Amino acid sequence: MTFAFVAPADELQIRNLIARYAYAIDGGEKEAFASLFLEDGAWSRENPPPETQDGSGPPPAVRGRAGLMDLIETATIPRWQLKARHQMTDVLVEPGPNGNSAKVLYRALVTDWRDGPGRVAMSVNYTAACVRTDDGWKFATVSARVLPE
């Protein structure tokens, strides 16, 4: 079995993009978060939880930088009060359809620190499409699937 790889420098930049995602979302840095995406970039959640499982989370999908900033301001900050931490792991970067794109799979273990000692709140499986721009790699799309379902 053979595997396709992106250039090591590109993979490092994409891994850095993922780390910046975690820091921006956890810190409530809406402009920084939105800047990680293309102008028309999109974020979606594949499986919004029912209300019995704290279903007051983010909307199922947003597009564009204004929508991405609103996601942080209206869904992330009020819910987590800047006391959640995304630990990104299991990053798999594969070439996209051309040399300026990549397909990315990664996971996050999200811990909740609102009530004292941290506890595992959820695990997130992410699928992303990244594009190389003049400003470096950006997310075109990010899709999140959250456990427990």
MDTraj code that builds the backbone (N, CA, C; nanometers):
import mdtraj as md
import numpy as np

residues = "MET THR PHE ALA PHE VAL ALA PRO ALA ASP GLU LEU GLN ILE ARG ASN LEU ILE ALA ARG TYR ALA TYR ALA ILE ASP GLY GLY GLU LYS GLU ALA PHE ALA SER LEU PHE LEU GLU ASP GLY ALA TRP SER ARG GLU ASN PRO PRO PRO GLU THR GLN ASP GLY SER GLY PRO PRO PRO ALA VAL ARG GLY ARG ALA GLY LEU MET ASP LEU ILE GLU THR ALA THR ILE PRO ARG TRP GLN LEU LYS ALA ARG HIS GLN MET THR ASP VAL LEU VAL GLU PRO GLY PRO ASN GLY ASN SER ALA LYS VAL LEU TYR ARG ALA LEU VAL THR ASP TRP ARG ASP GLY PRO GLY ARG VAL ALA MET SER VAL ASN TYR THR ALA ALA CYS VAL ARG THR ASP ASP GLY TRP LYS PHE ALA THR VAL SER ALA ARG VAL LEU PRO GLU".split()
xyz = np.array([
    [0.0855, -0.1170, 0.0000],
    [0.0000, 0.0000, 0.0000],
    [0.0904, 0.1237, 0.0000],
    [0.0592, 0.2175, -0.0855],
    [0.1356, 0.3422, -0.0880],
    [0.0453, 0.4569, -0.0434],
    [0.1079, 0.5558, 0.0184],
    [0.0354, 0.6719, 0.0673],
    [0.0903, 0.7961, -0.0001],
    [0.0049, 0.8904, -0.0275],
    [0.0475, 1.0183, -0.0844],
    [0.0740, 1.1157, 0.0300],
    [0.1740, 1.1983, 0.0128],
    [0.2124, 1.2943, 0.1158],
    [0.2186, 1.4350, 0.0591],
    [0.1947, 1.5325, 0.1449],
    [0.2219, 1.6709, 0.1083],
    [0.3657, 1.7000, 0.1519],
    [0.4225, 1.8049, 0.0988],
    [0.5593, 1.8412, 0.1357],
    [0.5663, 1.8674, 0.2858],
    [0.6751, 1.8271, 0.3519],
    [0.6866, 1.8467, 0.4975],
    [0.6617, 1.9908, 0.5428],
    [0.7126, 2.0891, 0.4693],
    [0.6913, 2.2290, 0.5092],
    [0.5430, 2.2649, 0.5045],
    [0.4712, 2.2129, 0.4056],
    [0.3270, 2.2391, 0.3972],
    [0.2529, 2.1712, 0.5111],
    [0.2910, 2.0475, 0.5415],
    [0.2256, 1.9777, 0.6527],
    [0.2472, 2.0517, 0.7842],
    [0.3672, 2.1012, 0.8066],
    [0.3936, 2.1768, 0.9292],
    [0.3079, 2.3032, 0.9361],
    [0.2917, 2.3696, 0.8242],
    [0.2080, 2.4895, 0.8234],
    [0.0616, 2.4554, 0.8496],
    [0.0154, 2.3444, 0.7963],
    [-0.1235, 2.3024, 0.8200],
    [-0.1425, 2.2608, 0.9658],
    [-0.0455, 2.1924, 1.0223],
    [-0.0535, 2.1575, 1.1646],
    [-0.0559, 2.2845, 1.2510],
    [0.0209, 2.3847, 1.2107],
    [0.0201, 2.5120, 1.2814],
    [-0.1163, 2.5787, 1.2693],
    [-0.1795, 2.5689, 1.1532],
    [-0.3137, 2.6231, 1.1325],
    [-0.4126, 2.5581, 1.2297],
    [-0.4010, 2.4265, 1.2467],
    [-0.4884, 2.3539, 1.3391],
    [-0.4649, 2.3995, 1.4832],
    [-0.3392, 2.4179, 1.5219],
    [-0.3086, 2.4664, 1.6572],
    [-0.3655, 2.6063, 1.6776],
    [-0.3527, 2.6919, 1.5784],
    [-0.4079, 2.8279, 1.5887],
    [-0.5601, 2.8247, 1.6035],
    [-0.6241, 2.7296, 1.5361],
    [-0.7684, 2.7094, 1.5498],
    [-0.8025, 2.6843, 1.6967],
    [-0.7292, 2.5920, 1.7591],
    [-0.7560, 2.5576, 1.8989],
    [-0.7358, 2.6781, 1.9903],
    [-0.6252, 2.7482, 1.9748],
    [-0.5988, 2.8645, 2.0598],
    [-0.7024, 2.9745, 2.0380],
    [-0.7410, 2.9984, 1.9141],
    [-0.8375, 3.1054, 1.8862],
    [-0.9761, 3.0720, 1.9405],
    [-1.0217, 2.9500, 1.9203],
    [-1.1559, 2.9148, 1.9668],
    [-1.1613, 2.9122, 2.1196],
    [-1.0575, 2.8592, 2.1832],
    [-1.0561, 2.8525, 2.3292],
    [-1.0409, 2.9911, 2.3917],
    [-0.9700, 3.0795, 2.3248],
    [-0.9478, 3.2142, 2.3766],
    [-1.0553, 3.3142, 2.3375],
    [-1.1546, 3.2701, 2.2602],
    [-1.2606, 3.3602, 2.2174],
    [-1.2111, 3.4687, 2.1228],
    [-1.1048, 3.4413, 2.0515],
    [-1.0444, 3.5396, 1.9611],
    [-1.1113, 3.5301, 1.8240],
    [-1.2230, 3.5996, 1.8110],
    [-1.3064, 3.5834, 1.6920],
    [-1.2379, 3.6276, 1.5635],
    [-1.1631, 3.7391, 1.5661],
    [-1.0944, 3.7835, 1.4448],
    [-0.9847, 3.6847, 1.4061],
    [-0.9089, 3.6376, 1.5037],
    [-0.8036, 3.5404, 1.4762],
    [-0.8632, 3.4111, 1.4212],
    [-0.9737, 3.3657, 1.4792],
    [-1.0397, 3.2445, 1.4326],
    [-1.0837, 3.2609, 1.2877],
    [-1.1529, 3.3685, 1.2575],
    [-1.2041, 3.3906, 1.1217],
    [-1.0904, 3.4037, 1.0210],
    [-0.9777, 3.4601, 1.0626],
    [-0.8660, 3.4802, 0.9704],
    [-0.8004, 3.3489, 0.9285],
    [-0.8302, 3.2405, 0.9958],
    [-0.7755, 3.1100, 0.9600],
    [-0.8462, 3.0501, 0.8384],
    [-0.9567, 3.1105, 0.7987],
    [-1.0401, 3.0610, 0.6892],
    [-1.0295, 3.1531, 0.5676],
    [-1.0606, 3.0974, 0.4503],
    [-1.0768, 3.1798, 0.3320],
    [-1.1897, 3.2792, 0.3568],
    [-1.1972, 3.3856, 0.2770],
    [-1.3036, 3.4861, 0.2934],
    [-1.4418, 3.4218, 0.2947],
    [-1.4633, 3.3223, 0.2091],
    [-1.5930, 3.2543, 0.2030],
    [-1.5881, 3.1171, 0.2708],
    [-1.4901, 3.0996, 0.3611],
    [-1.4741, 2.9718, 0.4299],
    [-1.5976, 2.9328, 0.5094],
    [-1.6106, 2.8031, 0.5332],
    [-1.7297, 2.7519, 0.6010],
    [-1.6919, 2.6586, 0.7156],
    [-1.7723, 2.6647, 0.8219],
    [-1.7616, 2.5742, 0.9362],
    [-1.8982, 2.5091, 0.9527],
    [-1.8994, 2.3765, 0.9742],
    [-2.0281, 2.3091, 0.9945],
    [-2.0154, 2.2031, 1.1020],
    [-2.1294, 2.1736, 1.1616],
    [-2.1376, 2.0667, 1.2610],
    [-2.2318, 1.9618, 1.2066],
    [-2.1798, 1.8422, 1.1905],
    [-2.2566, 1.7355, 1.1277],
    [-2.3702, 1.6833, 1.2134],
    [-2.3551, 1.6898, 1.3447],
    [-2.4531, 1.6245, 1.4319],
    [-2.4831, 1.7085, 1.5558],
    [-2.5605, 1.8159, 1.5412],
    [-2.5956, 1.8930, 1.6609],
    [-2.6640, 1.8026, 1.7637],
    [-2.6242, 1.8135, 1.8908],
    [-2.6817, 1.7239, 1.9919],
    [-2.8237, 1.7657, 2.0286],
    [-2.9027, 1.6700, 2.0757],
    [-3.0358, 1.7055, 2.1245],
    [-3.0245, 1.7872, 2.2534],
    [-3.1303, 1.8564, 2.2877],
    [-3.1286, 1.9404, 2.4087],
    [-3.1003, 1.8602, 2.5339],
    [-3.1360, 1.7313, 2.5348],
    [-3.1088, 1.6478, 2.6519],
    [-2.9597, 1.6262, 2.6733],
    [-2.8780, 1.6558, 2.5689],
    [-2.7327, 1.6430, 2.5801],
    [-2.6667, 1.7785, 2.5605],
    [-2.7222, 1.8813, 2.6235],
    [-2.6660, 2.0158, 2.6160],
    [-2.6687, 2.0676, 2.4729],
    [-2.7824, 2.0549, 2.4082],
    [-2.7977, 2.0918, 2.2681],
    [-2.8023, 2.2396, 2.2380],
    [-2.7499, 2.3219, 2.3247],
    [-2.7511, 2.4658, 2.3013],
    [-2.6233, 2.5124, 2.2323],
    [-2.5596, 2.4243, 2.1590],
    [-2.4312, 2.4543, 2.0959],
    [-2.4443, 2.5422, 1.9742],
    [-2.3419, 2.5416, 1.8907],
    [-2.3367, 2.6302, 1.7756],
    [-2.4390, 2.5930, 1.6694],
    [-2.4636, 2.6862, 1.5755],
    [-2.5536, 2.6547, 1.4647],
    [-2.4942, 2.5447, 1.3780],
    [-2.5756, 2.4772, 1.2967],
    [-2.5241, 2.3668, 1.2177],
    [-2.4226, 2.4091, 1.1111],
    [-2.4280, 2.5344, 1.0628],
    [-2.3322, 2.5777, 0.9612],
    [-2.3235, 2.7297, 0.9557],
    [-2.2028, 2.7783, 0.9273],
    [-2.1807, 2.9214, 0.9035],
    [-2.0846, 2.9343, 0.7860],
    [-2.0947, 3.0468, 0.7149],
    [-2.0066, 3.0720, 0.6014],
    [-1.9630, 3.2173, 0.6048],
    [-1.8386, 3.2399, 0.5661],
    [-1.7838, 3.3748, 0.5590],
    [-1.7281, 3.4195, 0.6927],
    [-1.6387, 3.5171, 0.6856],
    [-1.5699, 3.5596, 0.8077],
    [-1.6631, 3.6217, 0.9098],
    [-1.7655, 3.6941, 0.8660],
    [-1.8610, 3.7513, 0.9627],
    [-1.9331, 3.6391, 1.0368],
    [-1.9744, 3.5366, 0.9645],
    [-2.0408, 3.4229, 1.0282],
    [-1.9502, 3.3477, 1.1230],
    [-1.8231, 3.3343, 1.0864],
    [-1.7265, 3.2658, 1.1720],
    [-1.7012, 3.3446, 1.3001],
    [-1.6925, 3.4780, 1.2888],
    [-1.6744, 3.5603, 1.4091],
    [-1.7984, 3.5517, 1.4977],
    [-1.9151, 3.5507, 1.4355],
    [-2.0400, 3.5399, 1.5123],
    [-2.0476, 3.4056, 1.5844],
    [-1.9972, 3.2999, 1.5220],
    [-1.9937, 3.1678, 1.5852],
    [-1.9194, 3.1741, 1.7179],
    [-1.8048, 3.2409, 1.7197],
    [-1.7263, 3.2528, 1.8421],
    [-1.7990, 3.3394, 1.9443],
    [-1.8524, 3.4515, 1.8971],
    [-1.9130, 3.5488, 1.9886],
    [-2.0449, 3.5024, 2.0485],
    [-2.1258, 3.4329, 1.9701],
    [-2.2599, 3.3984, 2.0189],
    [-2.2749, 3.2535, 2.0651],
    [-2.1868, 3.1640, 2.0183],
    [-2.2013, 3.0229, 2.0564],
    [-2.0893, 2.9750, 2.1476],
    [-1.9664, 3.0107, 2.1167],
    [-1.8533, 2.9567, 2.1918],
    [-1.8310, 3.0283, 2.3244],
    [-1.8196, 3.1600, 2.3212],
    [-1.7905, 3.2343, 2.4449],
    [-1.9019, 3.2182, 2.5482],
    [-2.0287, 3.2393, 2.5116],
    [-2.1329, 3.2231, 2.6142],
    [-2.1400, 3.0819, 2.6724],
    [-2.1210, 2.9813, 2.5883],
    [-2.1330, 2.8432, 2.6367],
    [-2.0154, 2.8043, 2.7261],
    [-1.8930, 2.8323, 2.6821],
    [-1.7754, 2.7824, 2.7518],
    [-1.7092, 2.8849, 2.8427],
    [-1.7468, 3.0105, 2.8319],
    [-1.6927, 3.1167, 2.9187],
    [-1.5397, 3.1185, 2.9174],
    [-1.4816, 3.0876, 2.7999],
    [-1.3362, 3.0844, 2.7796],
    [-1.2666, 2.9813, 2.8678],
    [-1.3395, 2.8788, 2.9098],
    [-1.2834, 2.7762, 2.9975],
    [-1.2913, 2.6363, 2.9375],
    [-1.2825, 2.6287, 2.8059],
    [-1.2726, 2.4994, 2.7379],
    [-1.1359, 2.4942, 2.6714],
    [-1.0844, 2.3749, 2.6545],
    [-0.9558, 2.3568, 2.5884],
    [-0.9662, 2.2424, 2.4874],
    [-0.9284, 2.2736, 2.3645],
    [-0.9231, 2.1746, 2.2572],
    [-0.7806, 2.1196, 2.2497],
    [-0.7639, 1.9915, 2.2713],
    [-0.6347, 1.9262, 2.2523],
    [-0.6421, 1.8522, 2.1189],
    [-0.5769, 1.9093, 2.0173],
    [-0.5828, 1.8540, 1.8820],
    [-0.4864, 1.7360, 1.8706],
    [-0.5325, 1.6315, 1.8027],
    [-0.4536, 1.5093, 1.7942],
    [-0.4866, 1.4326, 1.6666],
    [-0.4099, 1.3290, 1.6407],
    [-0.4339, 1.2357, 1.5296],
    [-0.4491, 1.3084, 1.3957],
    [-0.3592, 1.4020, 1.3691],
    [-0.3657, 1.4829, 1.2476],
    [-0.3162, 1.4011, 1.1282],
    [-0.3988, 1.3945, 1.0252],
    [-0.3646, 1.3265, 0.9011],
    [-0.3813, 1.4265, 0.7872],
    [-0.2718, 1.4605, 0.7207],
    [-0.2730, 1.5565, 0.6102],
    [-0.2434, 1.4802, 0.4821],
    [-0.3342, 1.4919, 0.3860],
    [-0.3173, 1.4249, 0.2571],
    [-0.3291, 1.5270, 0.1444],
    [-0.2668, 1.4997, 0.0310],
    [-0.2793, 1.5923, -0.0813],
    [-0.4244, 1.6063, -0.1259],
    [-0.4585, 1.7273, -0.1690],
    [-0.5898, 1.7522, -0.2269],
    [-0.5858, 1.7291, -0.3769],
    [-0.6839, 1.7818, -0.4484],
    [-0.6896, 1.7599, -0.5930],
    [-0.5769, 1.8277, -0.6724],
    [-0.5088, 1.9251, -0.6099],
    [-0.3954, 1.9888, -0.6773],
    [-0.2888, 2.0228, -0.5732],
    [-0.1767, 2.0731, -0.6162],
    [-0.0655, 2.1005, -0.5261],
    [-0.0892, 2.2126, -0.4282],
    [-0.1982, 2.2866, -0.4446],
    [-0.2295, 2.3979, -0.3547],
    [-0.3470, 2.3670, -0.2635],
    [-0.3763, 2.2393, -0.2446],
    [-0.4867, 2.2012, -0.1562],
    [-0.4497, 2.0753, -0.0790],
    [-0.5178, 2.0572, 0.0329],
    [-0.4941, 1.9395, 0.1169],
    [-0.6236, 1.8990, 0.1845],
    [-0.6357, 1.7685, 0.2085],
    [-0.7463, 1.7129, 0.2867],
    [-0.6899, 1.6798, 0.4235],
    [-0.7625, 1.7155, 0.5279],
    [-0.7102, 1.6974, 0.6627],
    [-0.8159, 1.6314, 0.7510],
    [-0.7730, 1.5310, 0.8261],
    [-0.8547, 1.4694, 0.9306],
    [-0.7806, 1.4914, 1.0614],
    [-0.8537, 1.5288, 1.1661],
    [-0.7917, 1.5418, 1.2983],
    [-0.9000, 1.5317, 1.4040],
    [-0.8555, 1.5112, 1.5267],
    [-0.9483, 1.4970, 1.6391],
    [-0.9151, 1.5996, 1.7454],
    [-1.0146, 1.6266, 1.8281],
    [-0.9920, 1.7122, 1.9445],
    [-1.0575, 1.6470, 2.0651],
    [-0.9862, 1.6485, 2.1743],
    [-1.0427, 1.6131, 2.3036],
    [-1.0699, 1.7475, 2.3702],
    [-1.1953, 1.7759, 2.3976],
    [-1.2330, 1.9050, 2.4546],
    [-1.2588, 1.8866, 2.6034],
    [-1.1866, 1.9649, 2.6833],
    [-1.2056, 1.9601, 2.8277],
    [-1.2757, 2.0871, 2.8739],
    [-1.3556, 2.0726, 2.9779],
    [-1.4375, 2.1799, 3.0335],
    [-1.3853, 2.2143, 3.1728],
    [-1.3456, 2.3391, 3.1901],
    [-1.2871, 2.3851, 3.3168],
    [-1.3775, 2.4868, 3.3862],
    [-1.5055, 2.4930, 3.3529],
    [-1.5960, 2.5932, 3.4112],
    [-1.6218, 2.5719, 3.5593],
    [-1.6224, 2.4489, 3.6041],
    [-1.6609, 2.4202, 3.7432],
    [-1.5455, 2.3603, 3.8229],
    [-1.4270, 2.4192, 3.8117],
    [-1.3134, 2.3684, 3.8877],
    [-1.2288, 2.2760, 3.8043],
    [-1.1905, 2.1609, 3.8595],
    [-1.1035, 2.0690, 3.7854],
    [-1.1650, 2.0326, 3.6500],
    [-1.0790, 2.0214, 3.5497],
    [-1.1269, 1.9911, 3.4156],
    [-1.1866, 1.8519, 3.4044],
    [-1.2779, 1.8403, 3.3118],
    [-1.3377, 1.7113, 3.2804],
    [-1.3540, 1.7033, 3.1294],
    [-1.3526, 1.5828, 3.0769],
    [-1.3726, 1.5648, 2.9338],
    [-1.5176, 1.5999, 2.9017],
    [-1.5345, 1.6927, 2.8094],
    [-1.6685, 1.7341, 2.7686],
    [-1.7133, 1.6623, 2.6421],
    [-1.6197, 1.6440, 2.5488],
    [-1.6546, 1.5797, 2.4228],
    [-1.5282, 1.5465, 2.3444],
    [-1.5477, 1.4641, 2.2453],
    [-1.4442, 1.4367, 2.1465],
    [-1.5004, 1.4819, 2.0124],
    [-1.4153, 1.5459, 1.9317],
    [-1.4607, 1.5982, 1.8036],
    [-1.3750, 1.5376, 1.6930],
    [-1.4404, 1.4839, 1.5919],
    [-1.3723, 1.4383, 1.4708],
    [-1.3896, 1.5474, 1.3660],
    [-1.2783, 1.6030, 1.3195],
    [-1.2812, 1.7104, 1.2207],
    [-1.2399, 1.6585, 1.0836],
    [-1.3031, 1.7132, 0.9818],
    [-1.2637, 1.6957, 0.8428],
    [-1.2487, 1.8356, 0.7868],
    [-1.1351, 1.8626, 0.7223],
    [-1.1114, 1.9964, 0.6694],
    [-1.0530, 1.9904, 0.5296],
    [-1.0812, 2.0944, 0.4542],
    [-1.0165, 2.1171, 0.3259],
    [-0.9355, 2.2447, 0.3419],
    [-0.8071, 2.2375, 0.3089],
    [-0.7181, 2.3522, 0.3222],
    [-0.6680, 2.3941, 0.1849],
    [-0.6405, 2.5247, 0.1717],
    [-0.5935, 2.5807, 0.0460],
    [-0.4733, 2.6694, 0.0744],
    [-0.3727, 2.6586, -0.0118],
    [-0.2567, 2.7472, -0.0011],
    [-0.2938, 2.8827, -0.0631],
    [-0.2710, 2.9900, 0.0114],
    [-0.2973, 3.1252, -0.0377],
    [-0.1672, 3.2053, -0.0314],
    [-0.1722, 3.3284, -0.0786],
    [-0.0552, 3.4166, -0.0679],
    [-0.0205, 3.4440, 0.0774],
    [-0.1180, 3.4272, 0.1678],
    [-0.0969, 3.4494, 0.3115],
    [-0.0725, 3.3198, 0.3874],
    [-0.0447, 3.2120, 0.3185],
    [-0.0228, 3.0828, 0.3824],
    [-0.1461, 2.9941, 0.3678],
    [-0.1447, 2.8822, 0.4368],
    [-0.2554, 2.7861, 0.4298],
    [-0.3751, 2.8385, 0.5074],
    [-0.4950, 2.8182, 0.4524],
    [-0.6217, 2.8576, 0.5147],
    [-0.7196, 2.7410, 0.5048],
    [-0.8165, 2.7427, 0.5935],
    [-0.9263, 2.6475, 0.5837],
    [-1.0251, 2.6965, 0.4782],
    [-1.0639, 2.6088, 0.3868],
    [-1.1766, 2.6367, 0.2979],
    [-1.3043, 2.5912, 0.3688],
    [-1.2963, 2.4714, 0.4290],
    [-1.4082, 2.4166, 0.5058],
    [-1.3551, 2.3405, 0.6265],
    [-1.4328, 2.3432, 0.7324],
    [-1.4084, 2.2594, 0.8497],
    [-1.5441, 2.2009, 0.8885],
    [-1.5479, 2.0701, 0.9054],
    [-1.6690, 2.0025, 0.9474],
    [-1.6385, 1.9265, 1.0771],
    [-1.7271, 1.9394, 1.1753],
    [-1.7080, 1.8769, 1.3057],
    [-1.8169, 1.7723, 1.3324],
    [-1.7754, 1.6584, 1.3783],
    [-1.8682, 1.5527, 1.4231],
    [-1.8324, 1.5234, 1.5678],
    [-1.9301, 1.5422, 1.6567],
    [-1.9042, 1.5411, 1.8010],
    [-1.9541, 1.4105, 1.8641],
    [-1.8715, 1.3591, 1.9538],
    [-1.9110, 1.2454, 2.0383],
    [-1.9240, 1.2963, 2.1811],
    [-2.0144, 1.2567, 2.2634],
    [-2.1096, 1.1498, 2.2344],
    [-2.2208, 1.1964, 2.1424],
    [-2.2770, 1.1019, 2.0692],
    [-2.3888, 1.1322, 1.9796],
    [-2.5167, 1.0973, 2.0488],
])
top = md.Topology()
chain = top.add_chain()
for i, resn in enumerate(residues, 1):
    res = top.add_residue(resn, chain, resSeq=i)
    for name in ("N", "CA", "C"):
        top.add_atom(name, md.element.get_by_symbol(name[0]), res)
traj = md.Trajectory(xyz[None], top)
